[in-house]
Amino acid sequence: MSNNNAVRKFSRMGRRRFLSTLAGLGVSVSALHGLSSDVVAELDLDPSREVVRQAGYVHTNHEAVKRGASPKRTPVYYKIPRYRWERIEAAHDARRQLEAELAERGVNCSAWVTTNESDEKMVKIEVIDEGSMSTRAFQRVESRIPTTVDGVAGRNTKAQSNAREIPVTVTKEKAAKPSPEPVDPVPLLNGPDPDDFYYWRDWFRVPAGAACMFVDSMNADDFENAGMGTLCTPVDDNGTKKMLTAGHNILKTTPNDDDDNTPIGLLEEPPENGFIDADFGTDRAEFSGSGYDVLDGASLNLINASNVEYEFATLGGGTKGDIFGSLSADRLKDIEDHGTGYYEMLRQQGARTGEGGGFGIEEVNDNSFRTDRDHDEVQTGDSGGPVHLLNDAPIRKIDGFVPAENVDMNMGTFSYIAGIHSWSDVNKNTNATAVHVIEDKFGVEV
């Protein structure tokens, strides 16, 4: 069937049949929302050889969002070859099978999909050592994990592929312990030294990537448990503006709190006159999961901050860029498999080390992703900062990416927020919680 014939066939279908047909062709459940025959036509889809993927969500009213309105969002679509879809989704199917099996057996582990040096998809199992696992105990666990697992793309759909044998590797890893403690030589009792951090300003409208200090008391004389971190991105919660950061910035700042380990507030500038004029207060925070595969996020309520800015903080106290939406699970998996596109670049911003970019995604699963950015390129104080996909061209000019609706945008470049930087341990690259997971969990939208 030619592409034109396929498009005509889709255009004659009712909505329910149209979605059912595309689901049967391998389109993910999350990608079906907003998909139409017009999008399929603009993609010039050949359903026998290609699969529709969702890049993420973008604002249709971006200029209004920057002035304080709630975002109206639409999905953005692209397509990949069917053979590539089969290879990616079969590996993730194998990963999920192993996750379910090991969870049932009570094995504390995290599982990732990655690509080896031979360009083969593989599953990486990290068995978590809480500090007392002997070599023999690990070997017993390892011996019960298969060296290969058969995975299929599109399981239980009409598009289900033939089984692929996915290799499995097993390692023992120490339990991840992200550090929210202050960075020496920050003089806590006098407030953090602005010279030790980037993006440390008294912002009128607080941008993504700004430096902040987390405290468990509004009294500036009690800073024993204060910690430095970075703000990730503004979000909207049913009309209320909030800010995201890492959950461990909040939950680990007050380890001796007998109630809920939640601080009263945070600030972005050193305290004056013996008290803290907090810009934000904690809305909710979560740090959960196994090993390095964690859901690590927090949302913050505006207290004294005037508003938020859908741009990134710059060194001179200004802002740049446009935060236009959030990245999807499909896109994260595809970037791990074959990298970013011609107009795209992954970037990360932290209050301790500034900006970095040009890295890739090394491993990915349902909650998190691990970049190939080296441990030495980040420091304590970067936690909570944005990992974003910068697009160096207007969305309508990027070949192959089609929004479901018209978008209101005047900027030449824009960013999807991909994740919230969690941490990095020695001999490990940087980890991030996928922001689409936080959006679903917290009921917020970038």
GIJORA-V473391 format. One record per run of one state. SS is the DSSP state (~ for helix, > for strand, _ for the rest). FROM is the first residue (numbers start at 1). TO is the last residue. Records with the same first field share a line. If there is no record, write none. Layout:
SS = FROM-TO, FROM-TO
This chain:
_ = 1-2, 12-14, 25-28, 33-36, 44-49, 60-60, 67-72, 105-108, 116-120, 130-134, 144-147, 152-163, 175-187, 191-193, 197-204, 209-210, 216-218, 220-226, 231-233, 238-239, 246-246, 252-264, 268-271, 273-274, 276-279, 291-292, 303-306, 314-318, 321-322, 328-328, 339-343, 351-353, 360-360, 365-367, 372-374, 378-385, 392-394, 398-401, 404-407, 409-413, 424-430, 443-444, 446-446
~ = 3-11, 15-24, 29-32, 37-43, 62-66, 82-104, 135-143, 188-190, 194-196, 247-251, 329-338, 375-377, 395-397, 435-442
> = 50-59, 61-61, 73-81, 109-115, 121-129, 148-151, 164-174, 205-208, 211-215, 219-219, 227-230, 234-237, 240-245, 265-267, 272-272, 275-275, 280-290, 293-302, 307-313, 319-320, 323-327, 344-350, 354-359, 361-364, 368-371, 386-391, 402-403, 408-408, 414-423, 431-434, 445-445
